[in-house]
Amino acid sequence: MSGKSYDILIGGGGLLGSATAFFLREEGFKGSIAVVERDPTYTRASSTLSVSAIRQQFSTPENIELSRFGLEFFLGLPKRFGPEADLGFQKSGYMIMASQEGRTQLEANHKVQTGMGAKIVLLEPDEIKQRFPAINTDGIAAACYGLEGEGWLDGALLLGTLKRAARAAGVDYIHGEVENISRINNSIESVTLADGDIISCGMLIDAAGPHAGKLAAMADIHLEVEPRKRTVFVIDCRADVDIPLIADPSRVWMRPEGRMFIAGYSPPEEDDPSVEDLDVVHSQFEEFVWPALAHRIPAFEAIKAVHAWAGHYDYHCLDQNAVIGPHNEVANFWFATGFSGHGLQHSVGTGRGIAERIVHGDYKTIDLSKFTYDRIPENRPLFEHNII
Ligand SMILES: Cc1cc2nc3c(=O)[nH]c(=O)nc-3n(C[C@H](O)[C@H](O)[C@H](O)COP(=O)(O)OP(=O)(O)OC[C@H]3O[C@@H](n4cnc5c(N)ncnc54)[C@H](O)[C@@H]3O)c2cc1C
């Protein structure tokens, strides 16, 4: 038993845990902070297995604001931390396509996005073809295409940069696995690590990503955030093909990556169980990915999958939206999780929001109160309709 004690303990040191620790110091939190991370190599973390893209195209206005702040922060890193913190942002719009069936939702999303000032155009099939002649528009009724503020970057470098900066600001990173949480009535008292160490805390923040539901359960708190596997295929194509990041109505997405392409498939809810393993689902390539790629981009007929990896989405079963802020009864148990596939781009906005609320008593820049845990016991889902 170590007898250590911290004002704030963060469970999970991926992007959400590290961004929260970093912004607590940025906002002037003077107390002690520790991040408990079971795997400092991040071999299985979402943050390092992500495809690290950023978009303005969401249906929840606050998600658009979070992306916007994320991009501004990411682009400003070299100025702050030097050229080694350049995340290599590749500017490229998302092309989110809809069949006739999905057109109404696409138009509704577009209205929200442009209402928030996002530069997104709604394209008819002939306009898609004009911009990207490689795309076959069969079965497409319309698409939204981002003209600015979208692209992808180096997520592992982002994590390393935030973690280094948090440490330099006096945040402790503890290598250990939280195995138990001591809750007395409506207060979290301490956590017990797998090696038997007990760490007491004034507040515990759940940033355990896909395992956030499990961490909450240790405190008898209900949270349906669970790991949902996503396989990413790396594709070699000899032809020179100019495409943006495409989200196809077939649930397949694709994008350029250096001289290669990457692509993946998001199964419908009923075929998407929670799984712990990270085995690549090779069958998805033949069954879903290749047919969709060959149909949408005829030049992809002769492609080869040369590599693949799998990661877990931190999937929030209620509404595919994040849970941010304190529990409704256990006031010193907080959440920074449940992003369902868009947590990388929202990590820093969330970290800043949580820090504002802890240090200043309320959200100051982006009002994140819609993401409250309260909506779970009250069964008030806040559906995000643009999940890829
Ligand atoms: C294939 C794929 C593609 C994605 N693409 C995008 C994208 O394009 N854009 C985007 O914004 N997002 C994307 N995401 C989602 C994004 O990566 C995640 O939302 C985000 O990284 C979640 O960060 P996190 O810190 O919550 O989780 P993680 O990075 O998983 O970190 C949680 C940490 O908690 C630790 N942990 C868990 N349980 C315990 C415990 N009991 N004790 C101690 N430590 C514990 C884990 O070891 C882990 O390191 C993608 C994810 C995947 C898998």
The ligand as an ORCA input file, in Angstrom:
! r2SCAN-3c Opt
* xyz 0 1
  C      -9.797      2.702    -36.036
  C     -10.162      3.976    -35.332
  C     -10.294      5.138    -36.064
  C     -10.618      6.331    -35.415
  N     -10.683      7.474    -36.164
  C     -10.892      8.648    -35.541
  C     -10.842      9.858    -36.275
  O     -10.626      9.834    -37.479
  N     -11.041     11.018    -35.616
  C     -11.302     11.055    -34.276
  O     -11.501     12.139    -33.742
  N     -11.355      9.932    -33.543
  C     -11.144      8.723    -34.142
  N     -11.183      7.570    -33.434
  C     -11.597      7.626    -32.028
  C     -10.525      8.158    -31.125
  O      -9.305      7.534    -31.439
  C     -10.944      7.902    -29.680
  O     -12.224      8.470    -29.460
  C      -9.977      8.561    -28.703
  O      -8.660      8.228    -29.009
  C     -10.318      8.099    -27.289
  O      -9.275      8.502    -26.439
  P      -9.282      8.012    -24.945
  O      -8.151      8.666    -24.285
  O     -10.629      8.170    -24.371
  O      -9.077      6.418    -25.072
  P      -7.715      5.579    -25.197
  O      -6.789      6.181    -26.153
  O      -8.111      4.153    -25.400
  O      -7.104      5.772    -23.763
  C      -7.672      5.167    -22.624
  C      -6.532      4.640    -21.793
  O      -7.070      4.125    -20.593
  C      -6.263      3.046    -20.177
  N      -7.061      2.239    -19.254
  C      -8.234      1.612    -19.500
  N      -8.679      0.992    -18.385
  C      -7.770      1.263    -17.413
  C      -7.671      0.908    -16.037
  N      -8.581      0.142    -15.456
  N      -6.605      1.357    -15.346
  C      -5.647      2.141    -15.929
  N      -5.684      2.496    -17.225
  C      -6.739      2.066    -17.956
  C      -5.932      2.318    -21.476
  O      -4.743      1.555    -21.350
  C      -5.800      3.481    -22.464
  O      -4.457      3.843    -22.696
  C     -10.844      6.360    -34.015
  C     -10.697      5.175    -33.271
  C     -10.354      3.996    -33.929
  C     -10.179      2.754    -33.113
*
